[in-house]
Amino acid sequence: MSLFSRKKEFFNAEERQHIVDAVRQAEQRTSGEIRVFVESRCRFVDAIDRAAEIFFNLEMQKTENRNAVLIYVAMKDRQLAIFGDEGIHQRVTDEYWKAKVQKMIGKFNRDDYADGIRHCVLDIGEALHNHFPYDRQVDKNELPDDIVFGK
């Protein structure tokens, strides 16, 4: 059984493109990497546990500076989490991640899921830029920018 299945239609084509564009825009100014994973249901009671499982299954810990971030959303279960690798987590702390989750929840409560994710991506991109600025001599895109859809 695969971790990934065919793409669910949680967002229309324009919303999907806006999220991917936000990832690309955020990553232009940093060596950090951002991925978005969306599925229907969270298999775990705690969404952060599921986010950690996905993070490692996607091998996001293999970035050179350990500065990858996963935004996890379980649409039907209305759960979400942000999981940052050790490089970025050591610099921004748990309070930063909690604030970003709360900001996304505010958008989600207005049924604006795609925009909530997009803004979160851009905010995280700014933090990554502050701690891991882009260096054209050595930086490369280490992970795909597309949204990953689970079951």
N, C-alpha and C positions, 0 to 999 in steps of 0.2 A: 504494500500500500504506500503510495507516494504522499509526501507532505503537501505537494501542490496538485491541484486539480485544474480543470478548465476555468477560465475567467468568469467570475460572477458579474452580473450587471448591477453593481452597487452604485456606479456613477455612469453618467452619460459620457459620450466621447469627449465633449468639451471639458467636462469636469476632470476626467482622467488626464487630458492633455495639460490642464492648468496645474495639476499636482506634479506631473513629470517636469513641466517647465520650471516649477518652483524648486524642485530638486536640482535641476541643472543650474539655475540661477544661484542657489545657495552654494553649490560646490565650486562655482567659478572663482570664489575668493578664499578658498581654503583647501588644505590637503585632506580634510575630513570627508567622510562619506555618509550619506543619508539614504536609508531605504524605508519604504512604506510597505507594510504587509497588512492586507485586509482579508478577513474571512467572516463567515456567518456566526459561528459559535466558538466560544472559548472552552477548550477541553479542561481547563484547570479552574479552581476556585479563584486563584489569584492571577490576574492577567500578566503581571510581571514575570511569573514563572513561565507562562506560555511565550511571552516575548523573548525571554532568555533562551528557551528551547529553539525558537525560530532563528534567533540571532546566530547561534552556534551551528544550526543546520545549514544556514546560508553561508557559513564560514566567514562571517563578518569580522571575526577576531583576527583574521589574517592580514588586515591592513598594516602597513609599515609602522605607522605611529599609534596604532591601537586607538584610533579616533573615529570609529564608525558609530552611527546611531541608528537604531531601529525604532520606527513609530509603528506600533501595533494597534489594530482596531478590530474588535469582534462586533459586527454591526447588529445582529439580532439579539445578542446578549448584552449589548450596550456597555461593553468593557473596552478599556484602552490602557495602554502603558507605553512608556518610552524607556528603551534600554540602551544605555551608552557604554561603550567599551571603556576599559580602565584608563586610557590616556585622557579622554575628555571628562569622564566621570570624576577623576581626581581633581579636576580644575573647576567644575561647576557645582558639585555636591548634589545631594538628594533634594534639597529645597528648590533648586533650579528646575529639576525634572518635574517635581510636584506642581510648580507654578505653571509650567507649560501644559501639563495634563489638565489643570483647572481651566486654563484659557481655552483649550480644545473643547472641554465639556460645555463651556459657555456657548460656543458656536453650535455644538451638537444639540444643545437644548433648544436651539432655534431651528433645528432640522437643516443646518448648514454644514453638513459633514465635509464635503470637498473643500470648502473655504476654511474650515477649522483645521484640516490637515495641511492645507497650503500655507496658512499663516504659521503654523507650528514649524513646518519645514524651514520657512524663511527665518524665523526666530532662532532655531537651532543653527542654521547656517551662519548667522551673525556671531553666535557664541563660538562656533568652530573657527570662524575667521579671526576672532580676537585671540584665540589660544593657539591656532594652527594656521597662520596666514599662508596663502598660496605662494609658492615659489616656482616660477615657470621652468627653472633649470632642472628640478627634480620631481615635481609633482605630476601625477597622472591619475586618471580616473580608474580607481581600483575595483569598483563595483558597478553593476548596471544601475541605471537611473529609473527604470520602469517600476511600476507598482507590481508587487507580487500578490496574487490572489490565491488564498487557500480555499478550503471547502466551505 
